[in-house]
C-alpha cells in the first residue's frame, strides 16, 4: 500500500492574505477557492488549504523542499520584504542559513506566527 499526503489545513487570521502571501513568497500559481479554503497547490500534488480562523492560532510548522534556484529566489523575496529569517527552528541564529545534510535551509514566521521552512535537501538526505 502506498500512502501519500494529499493536503493539510493551515488556520489563518486572514485566509486570503495568507494564501496570497504563500503564493507570492514561494512563487506558486494563484490559490483558488474551494469551499471555505484557499488551496495553495505545491509541486508534489499536495496542497495547503488555508482556512479563516479566529485570532488565537496554534503555531504550526510547514517545511517546503525546494531546488537550489528556488531557494535563492524565495530567500530573495524574503529579504526584499525585510522579513527576518533564521538558520534554526528556535529562531536563535538570525539572518543566517543552515547547511544541514549538505543542503541549505532557513526558517521564517508568517503573519499568523506559523514557523515556515525551506530546505534544499530532505533531512537525512546528505
Secondary structure, 3 states (H helix, E strand, C coil): CCCCCCEEEEEECCHHHHHHHHHHHHCCCCCEEECCEEEEECCCCCEEEEEECCCCCCCCEEEEECCHHHHHHHHHHHHHCCCCEECCCCCCCECCCECHHHCCEEEEECCCCCEEEEECCCCCCC
